[in-house]
Amino acid sequence: MKLWQDKREQEMYNSFANLYAIIKTTNKLEKAYVRDLVSSVECKVVCLKFIAQFCTLHSALHGTVPSLDRFIEAYHLGAPAIINHLLSPASRPPSISSAPLRPLPPPPISPLPACSPFMASARMLRPNATLRSLPHIAPVLIPRLLHCHRSNTSSPDNLLEHDSPSPPSGDCIPLIRSCSTKAHLLQIHARLLRSDLVHDPTISTAFLSRAALAPLRDLGYSRLVFERIPRPSVFHCNALLRGYAESGSPAEALRFYNRMRRHLGVRGNPFSASFLLKSCTSICFLSGGKQVHGRVLRDGHQCDSVLLTSLMGLYASCGDCEGAHRVFDEMPFRDTVTWNVLISCYSQNRRSKDALHLFDVMQRPDHGCKPDNVTCLLLLQACAQLSALDFGERVHEYAAREGYDRALNLRNSLIAMYSKCGSLDKAYTVFSDTSQKNVVSWSAMISGLAMNGYGREAVEAFGAMLNAGVTPDEHTFTGVLSACSHSGLVDQGLRFFDMMRDKYGIAANARHFGCMVDLLGRAGLLNQAYELIAKEKAVELDSTTWRTLLGACRIHGHAQLGEHVIGHLIELKAQQAGDYVLLLNTYASAGNWEKVAEVRKLMKDKGIQTSPGCSTTEINGVVHEFTVDDDSHPRKAEIYRMLDEINSQLKIAGYVPNVSSELHRMDDEEKENALSCHSEKLAIAFGILATPPGRTIRIAKNLRTCIDCHTFAKILSAVYDRLVIIRDRSRFHHFRGGGCSCDDYW
């Protein structure tokens, strides 16, 4: 296609092409200039080249303005509209719209006369273009070539001008805080170094904070900036401490804190201790946290409630509930936030009974602290851990009275709490009354149905969710895959697993693989389950996935594969007491008592101790706890008499103790006596003793229910006409009329 009509027009197009080529190379010049690697002489030479191109452009444009449109269309050159936009009064910042132009030293050849016809033509071409269209030309070409470029200290680009005066210190802080790219940050730093502003403590602190914190965090660069500060203050140190604490480099924060005190002579303040505590908390460094605690007391900060609350959080994260409570007791003032931290501490460390106790304590007249919506959320989590339905209903009533139950996150927590307490009817009531259901609401309901043994209903709920136009997330698929696993829906589980990855683009995580291993393993497809995780390279599978396969090996008595799985756990350095117990069960199921003895000896040599079985039940709002052979309960004599009576009645109904559940090598009579004192049997006996006939008995256990206790509960539900709900480590069991909701598949 012919682009020009005559020689003059050809010259014009060639000039434009040369100019565009030069503009495309300014990126290198800009980067070099920012780093102060190009001398002023070199810059002057390059600028003169630009000026020459504009002069050629000026001479070429006379009489050929209409042809400019074709050039713009062919070359897609945005510079005319960009420069026009820059000159327009509408593009100027409001704060300087009426300020006079700041004169610059005139260049050897003024570009303004050369550009004026060019500007006039550009107004007809692309009036809506912005300066962002050419990022390489904006910082260098326009400020240097156009005298109409204003002095605007709020623009990082102006910092490139060597001849401009230093911006006022008051303008620097907003400029630094508004900086959004590393390139602009470097430009600001260069300008500060060329002026005396770098020695201003307020400005240097603001700059260091911006460099050390997200989204521009560069701790190596921040450390270099810090080292060039002659006399760093505590504010400089805190900026760097905070950067280390929030960047996943807690060890660096600890080292820097020691250097700050010992070598720099800077005494920390409460903020220093707070950032340091955050570092210790992230790596559960309890001894380091205790040192900070001592420093806080020595420095006289024991009245700083924010700092002491951070200390409580440290002890909570490290599992030291007593330490957290000591800090709590030492606080001169306790507000609702402080109480919430203590409740969270007990809840996350499996001391939910103590967490629930604090709900009443905090409302006593001597404390007078009102629980808020966060308190309710934490208490509902604790109720779910204990299956404390009565207490959960109390919290629900309180939340409704205070108006907290209108919040969607609390309604979702109520659905989860009722589901984990085995009260699906109440969970569904809350779910149905929630007008604006989100993906969390649906996921909570699906997971609740799954864990209570209603796998097919969970799959139906998943379909209803899709029909409602709600897009599932990774937690939704965890629930629906778990439903398939608990109900033995192998084909549907495989289909949902493929749907998750192929249709919704959700990458499978360790939980999803755990559900699939459980699904295949319980169905007896052990080799397929092993192949699924053995060849997986994209996901770093945790020890839980391998433990799930180990549990399947126990169910099917596959000792050889169980040994292989234990090898993987040893490689992960994640073997726990429960892993060896599963292997013991596998060998015991196969009748290989020699291997059982070997594993027991190995556990003894390694000092591995198993966790005792523990069951809890709630009666009239009070949580009662039982362990194997428990004799600590105040009504122990009545409980054991009731248990003997129950055993007699169940044997009449056909109950025969399953002595294979007892792993110790002893005669059958001794095994039967040992089985009779399992923790869930004691909890059931107490439930029958302490509640009226027909009342539901709810129990939560920390371990998997053994086969004998499962059979015991099934027959008892028919003989005593009771609904018995046991939540063990893997699922819920609803025993009613001699059967179980799991269909003996768990």
N, C-alpha and C positions, 0 to 999 in steps of 0.2 A: 504494500500500500504506500502511495506517495504522501509524505507528511508535509511537504512545503511547496509553495508556488514559485518562488524565485530564489536567487542567491542570498538576498538579505534574510529571507525567512529561514533558509538553510543554516545561515550563520547563527540565527537566534536559537534554533533547535540544538545545534552543536554546543552553544554556550550553556544552555540548560542542562544538557547531558553531562558536560564537564562539572558544572556546579553540583549536580546530583551525586556524581561520583565522589566529589570531595566531601560532601555532607555524609555520605555513607562511611567515610573513614574517620569521622570525628570521634567515634567511640574510643579508639585507642588514645587519641589526644586527651580526651576527657579523663580517662583513667590515669594516665601519666601525670596530668596536671594536678589531680586530686592528691596524688602521692608526692607532690613536690619534686618530681624527678626531671622536669623539663624546665630549662632556664627561660627567663623572660625574653631573651634574644630569639630562642627557637620559637616561642609562642608568637612573637612579632612577625617572624618570617611566614608562619602558617597563616596568620590573620591577613597579611598582605596578599597572600594567594586568594583568600576569600574575596577581598576587596576588588582585586583585578577581575574576578569572575563577575561580580556585580556590575562593574563598569562595562564589561563586554555585553552583559545582559541589557544594560541601559541603552547602549548604542543599537542593539539589535531590535529593540521593541518599537522604535519610532515608526509609526505608520503600519504596524503589523499587529495591532492589538487583537483584532478579531481572530487571528490564527492561534492565539494563546489557548483558547478552549480546546482545540484539537490536541495541542501539546499536553495539557493537563490530563485529558482523557487517555492519551496514549501512554504517557509516562507515569501516571498515578502520582504526580508530585503534589504533596500537601503543603509545601513551604509557603506559597502565596497566602493561603487562607490562614495559616498559622501566624505569620507575621502580621497580617491584617487584624487577626483576633487580639494579638498582643498590643497593637496600637489603639484598639477600640477602647473608649472610656468605660464601656460596660464590663470589660475584662479586668479593670483595675480594682484592687482591694478597696473596700469602702473607707478604710482608715486613711488612705492616702490619695483618694480620688481627686481632691482639690489641691494637693501639694504641688509645688512647682517641680519641674524636672530637674534632676541633679545633673549639672554639666559634667561631662567626662573629657579628659584630654583629647583633643581632636586627632584623629589618625592622619597619616600622610595624605590620603585621598578620602574625602568624606563620602560615605556610601549613601547618604540620604537622598541627594539629587538623583543618583543613579537608580534608586529604588522607587521613587515617587510614581512614575508611570506604571511600574510593576504593581505597586500597591493599589492604584486606582483600578487596574484590570482585575486584581485579585478579589475585589469586593463583589464582583459579579459572579465569581466562580463557586466557592464553597464557604459561605458565610458561617456555617455551623461547626467548622473544624475547630479543634482545640489544640492547645500547646502540647497535650499529651500525644498527639499524632506522631511527632518526631522526637522521641526521647533523647536521641543522640545530639540533635541540633540545639535543643532547648537550653542546656546548661552552658554551652560554650559559644556557639555561633551567634545567637541572638544577643546575649549580653555584651559581646565584644564588638559586634558590627553595627548595632543600632543604637544611636544616641537617645532614642526615645524610651529605652528600657529604664524603668524606674528603680529607685533605691528602695527596696522592700526587705526589711530585716526578717520578716516572717517566712521568707523563701530561702531554703537551704542553698539554692543555686547562686544567690548573691554572694555567698561566702567565698566564691572563687575569685572575686575581684580584689586584686592586691591593693588597689588605690583607694578602696572605700574605707571610710572611718569605721572604727569598732562599733558594733551595735550596742545600745544601752544594755546594761546587765539585766534590767527588768524584762527586756524583750527576749533574752537568751533562754530563760527558763521555759516559757511556752514553746519556743522553737525546739528545744531539746525534747520536751515531752511529746511534741507532735511528730517527731521524727519516726518514720515508719520503715525505712530501709537502711541496710548497712552502708550503702554508698553515701547517703545523706549524712549518716552518723560520722563517717570518715571526713566528709567535707566540713562538718561543724567542728570536729576535733582540729582539723588543719587551721581553721580560722581562729579558734581559741588559742592555739599554740603561737600564732603570729601576733597575738595581742596579749595584753596583761590580764585578760579575763580568765585565763587558765589558772591563775593564782587566787581567784575569788573562791572561797570555800563553798559558798552556796551553789555556784555554777558548777564547780568541779564535782560536788556531791551529786547534783542532778544528772550530770553527764555520766558519772560512774554508775549510778543506779540504772540509767537507761541502757547502758552497755551490758550490765550484769544480769538484767532481768528479761524475761520473755516480753515481746516476741523477738527481740534483737540479741538475745543472750549469747555472748562470746566470752567465756570466763578467762581464756588465755589472753585475749586482748584487754579485758578488764583488769587483769592482774598487771599487765604492762602499764596501763594508765595509772593504776594505784601506785606502782613503784616510782613513778615520776612526780608524785606529790611530795613536796619537801617535808611537810609536817602534817601527816594525816591525822584527822580528828576521829572521834568515835563514830561520827556520821559516815565518814568514808569507809571505815571498817565495817559498819553495819550493812552498808550497801553491798559489799563483797560477801559478807557472811550470808546475807539473804540470798544472793545469787547461788552460792554453794548449796545452801539448804534446800532451795527449790529446784535444783538441777539434777538431783540424784547423785551428788558428790558429798555425802555427809562426812566422810573421812577427811576430805580437804577442808571442810568447815572447822572440824576439830583442830586440825593442824594450824590453820590460820588463826584460830582463837588463841591458841597457846603462844604463837609468835606475836600476836597483837599485844598480849599482856607482858610477856617476858622481854621482848626485844624492842618493840615500838613504844612501850611505856604507856599504852592507851588503856584506860580503865573502862570496862564495859558498862553499859546501862541495862535497864530491863529489856530493851529491844534486842540487845546482843544476846542475852540469856535466852530470850524467846526463840530467836533464830537457831541458836545452838541446840535447844531442846527439840526443835523440829528435826534437826539432823539426827540426833540420838534416837528419836522416835521412829524415823524411817528405817533404821537398821536394828531396832530393838536393843540398843546399846545401854543396858540398865546401869552398869557401873559408871559409865560416862555421865548419864543423866543424874546419878546420885552426886557426882562431883559438882555438877552445875547446881544441884539443889543446895549443896553446902555453900557454894559461892553466893547464891541468892541470899541465903541467911546471913552470911558474913557482910555482904554489901548493904544489908538493911532493906531488902526489897520484899520482906515477908508480908507486906500489906498490899502488894500489887496483885489484885484479883485476877487480871488477865494472865500474868506470868504464872501464878499458882495454878490456874486452870490448865495451862499448858503442861505444868508438872504432873498434874493428875492424868492428863492424856498420855504422857510418857509411861507412867507406871501401869496404866491400863493396857497399853500396847505391849508391854513386856510381861503381862500376866500377873503383876504384883498388885492385887486388889487391896491388900493391907496397906501398902505404901500409898496408894491413891487415897485411901480413907484417912490416913494420918495427915496428909496434906489438907484434905477436906476439913478435918477437925481443927487444924491450926489456922484456918482462914478466919479473919475477923468479921467478914461479911459474906454471906452465901445467897446468891440469887438463883433464879430458876435454871439458868445456864449451868451453874455449878452442880446443881442437883442432877441435871440431865447427864453431865459428864460422868458422875458417879454411878448412875443407873446404867449407862452404857458400858461402863467398866465391868460391872458385875454380869451384865447380859452377855457381852462378847467373850467373857471368860467362863461361860457355862455355870454361872452362879445366879441363875435366874430367880431362884427363890429369894435371895437377898435383894435382888433388883425390885421385885414386887413389894417387898416389905417397905422399901423407901417411899412408895406411893402414899402410904398412910402416914409415915413419919414426917415427910416434908409438909404435910397439911396441918400438923399439930399447932396449937396456939403458940408454943415457944419458938417455932420456926416460921409459921405463917407464910409459907411459900406456895403460890398457886401453880399447879401443873399447867403446861401449855400444850400446844399440838405436838411439839417434838417429844415431850414427855409421854404423851399417849402413844406415839409411834414406837418408842423404845419399849414401853410396857407391853404393847401388843406382840412385839417380837419375843419378849420373855415369856409371855403366856403361851405362844406357839411352841417354844422349846419344851415347856413343861406339860403341854396339853391341859393347861389350867383354864378350862372353859368358863367356870363361874367367875373367875377374876377377870377374864377377858370381857365378859358381859358387863362387869362393873365399869371397866374402862370405857366400853362402848356407851354405856349410859351417861358417864361423865362427859364424854366427848360430845354426845348429842345435846346435853344440857348446856354446854358452853358454846355450841355452834361449830365445833371443830370438825364434826363428821360431814360437813358439806364439802370439805377439801377432798379432791380426787385421790391424792396420795394416801390419806387416812382411810378412805373407803377401800382402796386396794389392799391396804394392810389388814383391814377387817376381813376381807375375803380370804386372805392368806391365813390369818389366825384361826378363823372358824374351820377352814379346811384342814389345818394341821391339828386341830383339836377333834377332828372326826365329825364335826357338825356340818355336814354338807347342806342340809336344808337351810340353815341360817346363812351360810356362805352364799347360797343361791339367792336368798332373799335380798341380801345387800347388793349382790350383783345385778339383780333385776331392777332394784330401785335406783341404780346409778344411771342417770340419764345420758351423760357424756362418757361412754366407755372408751377407753383408749387401749392400746395394745397390751399395757400392763394389766388392765382389768381382765381382758380375755385370757392372757397367759396365766394369771393367778387362778382363774376358774378352771382352766384346762389342767393345770398342774394339780389342783385340788382333787379333781375327779380321778386323775391318774393315780395319785398316791393312795387314794382310798379304794382302789381296785375297780373303778368304773372306767375301764379302758375304752370300751366301745362308745360310751357316752362322751368321753373326752374327745374321741375322733369326730363324733357328731358336732360337738361344740366348735372344733376347729373348722369344720365345714361352714357352720353358721357364721363364724368370724369372717371367713373369706367372702361369704355372701353379703355381709354387712359392709364390705369395702375396706376393712381394716387389714393393713399389710403386716404379716407376721414378722417377728424378729428372731434372733438366735435363741432367746429365752422361750418363745412360743414353741419352737421346734424341739427344744429340750423337753418341754412338757409333753408334747404329742408323741415323741419317740419313747419317752418313759412310759406313757400309757400303753403303747404297743408292746413294750418289754414286759410290763407287769401282767398283761393280758394274753401274752403269747401270740400277738398278731404279727407274725414274721413278714409276710408278703407286704402288708400295709406299711410296716416300719421301713422296709427297704425302699418302697415307693416314696415315702415322705423324705427319706434321707437324700434320694436323688432329686426330688423336687426342691429341697432347700438349696442345693448347690446350683442346679441347672436353671430353675425358673426364677428364683429370688436372688441368686448370686451371693448367698451367705456361705462363707467358708466354714467348714466343719471345725469345731474346736474340740478340746479334750473331753468335755461333757457329752457332746454328741457321739463321739467315738465310744465313750463309756456306756451310753445307752445302747448303741448297736452291739457292743460286745456282750452286754447283759442279755439283749434280745436273742442273739444267736447262741450264746452260751447256755441259757436256760432251755432253749429248744434242742440242745444236744449237738449243735453244729459247732463244736469246739475248734476244729481245724479251720473252718471258714472264719471264725472269730479271730483266731490267731493270725491268719493271713491278712485280715483287714488292717490290723494294727502293726504287724511286723513290717509290711511294705510301705507304710505311711511315712513319708519324708517331709511333707509340707508343714505338718503340725508336730510340735514338740509335746508328745504325750507324757502326762504326768504319771505318778505312781498309782493314782486311783484307778486308771484304766486297766493297768496290769492286775491290780487287786480284784477288780471285777471279774477278770478272766480266771483268776485263782479261785474265786468263789464258785464259778461255774465248774471248775475242775473238782471241787469238793462235792458238788451236787451229784456229778456223774462218776465220781470215783476215779478220775483220770490222774493218777499219781505222777506218771511220767511227764505229762505236760505241766503239771503243777510244779515239779522240780525245775523245769525250764523257765517258768514264769518267775519263780523265786530268784533265778539267776539274773533275769532282767532287773528285778527290784534291787538286787545287790549292786548291779552296775549303776543304777540311779542313786545309790546310797540312801535309799528311802525305806528300807525294810523296817517294819514296826512289829510290835508284839502281835498285833492282829494278823499279820501275814503268816507268822509261824503257827498261830492257832489254826488258821485255815489249812495250812499244810498238815498239821496234826489231824484235823478232821478228815482230810483226804486219805491219809494213811490208815486212820482208824476205821473209816468206812470200808476200806479195802481189806481190813483185818490184818494189816502189816504192823504188828506191835513192835517189831524190832526197829523199824523206821521211826515209829512214834517215840521210842526210847532215845534214839539218836537225836531227834529234833529237840526233845526235852533237855538233853545234855548240852546241846548247842546253845539253847536259850539260857541255860544256867551259866555256861562259860562266858557268854556275852553280857550277862547281867540283865537280861531282858525279863521284865515282869509284865504279866497280863493285867489288864484293867478288869476289876471285878464287875459282874453284872449289877446294874442298878436300875430300879424301877420306881417311878413316882406316880402318885394318884392324888387327886384333889377332892377333898370332902368338905363341903360347907365353906369353901373359900380358903381352906388351909391345905397346903401341899405336904404330903407325907412321903418319905423316901425310904426305900427298902433295898438292902443288898443281900447277897447269898448268905444263908444261915444267920440272918439279922436277929440280934437280941437286944437292940437299942431302943426299940419303940416302947413307950409307956404301957401299951396294952399288949405286950408280947405274949403273955400267957393266954389271953383270950384268942389271939390270932392263931397260935399254934393249935389250940383246941378246935377252933373252927376249921383249920386246914385238915386235921385228922378226920373230922366229920365229913368234910367234902370228899376226901379220898375214899372213904368208905362208901358214900353214896355213888360216886362215879364208877367204882369197881363193880357195884351191883348193876350199873347201866352198861357195863362192858369195857370199861377203861382198863388197859393194860399198859403199865409204864414201859416206855421205849428205852431200854437200857443201852442201846447203841449210841444214844446221845451223850452218854457219859464217857469221856475219853480216857479216864484213868483205868489202869489195869487192876481190877478188883472183881470179887464175885458179884453175882446179880443182886443179891440182897443189899450189899453195900452201895451198889450203883443206884438202886431204887431209893434208898434213904437219902443219897446225895441229890437225886433229882427232885425229891419232894420239897426241898428247901430253896428252889430257884426263886429269884427275886420277884418275878411276875406272879408266881403262885401265892407268895405272901401278900402281895398287893391286892390280888383278887380276893383272898380270904378276908382281908381287912375291909375291902369294899362291901362284901356281903354282910359282914358284921356291923358296919357303921351306917349302912343306908337301908331305907325301907324296901320291901319287895317290889320288883319291877323297875327299880331305878337303874339307869345305865351306868356301867363301870368303865371308866376311862383310865388307861395306863400308858405311860411313855417309858420306853426302855432304851438304854444306850447301846445295846448289842442286838444282834439278830436273834429272834426268837427260835429256840431249838425245836426239833420235831416233837419231842415229848410234851413241852409246854403248849405247843400248837394243838395237839390232840386233846390235852387236858382242857383247854379253853373251849374247844368245840363241843365236847360232851357236856361241860358245865353249863353252857348257854342253853342247852335243851333241858337238862335236869332242873335247873333253878329258874328257868324262864327269864333269863337276863340277856340284855344286849351288852356284850363285852367288846370294847374297842381297845386294841393294843397297837400303839405305834412303835415299831422297832426301828433299827437303823436304816432299813431299806424301804419300808412301806407301812401302810395301815392294814390291820386285820379287823374286819367287822364280824364277830362271831354271833350268830343268831340261829336258834332252832337246830343246833347240831352241825351247822356248816360255817364256812368262812368265805368272805368276799373274794379271797385270792384263789379260790378253787384249788387249794393245796399247791399252788404254783407260786413259790417265793424263794 
